[in-house]
Amino acid sequence: MSDASSPQTADRIATLLATPESRTLDFKRISGKQGRLYETVCAFANAEGGWLVIGIGDAKAVKPGDPSASRLFGIEENPEGFDDFRRELLHRFTPAITGLHWLRLPWTLHHGQPGHVVLLRVEKSEQIHSIVGNGTWTRMDASNRELSAVEIAELAYRRGVRSAVAEVVPIRLDLLDTSTWRTFVAARGLRSGTIAEQLRRLGLADVVDGEVRPTRAAVLLFAEEPGSLLAAHDTRADIRVMVYDGKQPLPGATPNLRKPAKTVRGPLVDQIDAAVRLVLDELAAGLTLASSGFRARHVYPERVVKEAIVNAVIHRDYRLNRDIFIRIFDDRIEVESPGLLPGRITPDNIARAGSKARNPLIAQNLREFPVPPNIDAGEGVKMMFSEMAAAKLYPPQYRQSTEAAVESVTVTLLNLERPSVWDEVSDWIDREGSIGNARLRAISGWDTLAASRQLRQWVSQGLLEPLPAASRQQARYTKPSKETQDQGSLSWSFDNETPG
């Protein structure tokens, strides 16, 4: 039946018709063969997830002058084809795709008869999926593309399905027979065998052409200078700590560094300890603000700072030829780690999802040292959010850089006490997608000018970003990690029903 009287459905249909196809949104009619629908489901699962709208035609197929409603064909255009599609989804992919959510929208179709549009939300997957007999697909800006064998392997690394630290490297085993290795052996209770035999039992070495070779993980864990040894294999493994004057790095021949940058080297357990001590010592000393001469006291919980550094070291992508960067500014700390968030983790859900070990060999063996830097319980990220909230600070801000020469994840800790209204604003955006001046005034009780000033401050701090708007009066804002569209957010609730 038609649901034209439902404001919620009307808003959803209007938003869909006004929103162009993108990396996370695709429109498909159900007429004819359904191969393109399977390609989109596969592509979304292998990329960042997305919405497949079934029963609305592509806007490009509408002739100039036709009303937008002519795109509304509904699943009634081919009900048997829709049933086949639903049924085939269960066994069309290898491995099977889970995390599928359905939403049925009743509406009046282009010919004036009642019908339904169906939205299928596909979650980003932890695995890499192929269509049986039809290749492996990913999502581009507004289309699907089949991946080559090389691209599939690259995606496996980026997704965290494969880990570079599990691969062997041509480095002599005697370079790993260090005091760090002997401390580890004693703590682990390894009492027999040569270093080659012990490393192989731990899964940290393998035989190649008749010779035992260590994995990257073994070099990172035990070599005195892993960064130097791995540099010959296009891998960096050090940490760079940079302390800036002011709130931004200034371009030019002379950077605005407060002091020379420091490089932290060594086996990972020592590297983490040294980097944490170096950063905490800098924070304890306080910073004299360049603009005023006043000293700023950094108030982040020590556990949060340590966890940010530990996560960067454990979960970075060790294929990439770039160091970890820790940048200390007057108002924040940034920890940048090479590689993207693994599995289904995104900047949006990391507070709930916690962390996923990209490099299990490193995580598992670091916890075997006498004083492990990690307890490997998967709760560290959640602890960071909890501790920052308890300290009345803004939550950690995560962002991914996918356009740079080397992809990376940066976590930012703001040295700013959050106003009490932020939690309500954050919750509103999580539920509704964006916020405007009027809603902020309703939440906070502030006047228009104060609300505008606070919104601009949140933008400058990187907590919010403006959505495209026709005028300042219509301006709306969302979180930077949110998938934004020109016409607003599609962050709707999906009920797990099977339409039928």
ABEGO torsion letter per residue (X at the ends): XBAAABAAAAAAAAAAAABBBBAABBBBBABEBAAAAAAAAAAAAABAEEBBBBGBBBAAABBBGBBAAAABAEAAABAAAAAAAAAAAAAABOBBBBGBBBBBBBBBBAAGBBBBBBBBBBBBBABBBBBBGAEBBBBBAABBBBBBAAAAAAAAAAAGABBAAABBBBBBAAAABBAAAAAAAAAAGBABEBAAAAAAAAGABBBBGGBBBBBAAAAAAABABAAAAAAAAGBBABBBBBBBBEABBBBEABBBBABBBBBBBEBAAAAAAAAAAAAAAAAAAEBBBAAAGBBBBBABBAAAAAAAAAAAAAABBAABBBBBBBBBBAABBBBBBBEBBBEABBAAAAAAAEBBBABAAAAAAAAABABBABAGAGAAAAAAAAAAAAAGBBBBBBBBBAABABBBBBBBBBBBBBBAAAAAAAAAAAAAGBBBAAAAAAAAGBBAAAAAAAAAAAAAAGABBBBBBABAAABBBBBAABBBBAAEBABBBBAGBBBX
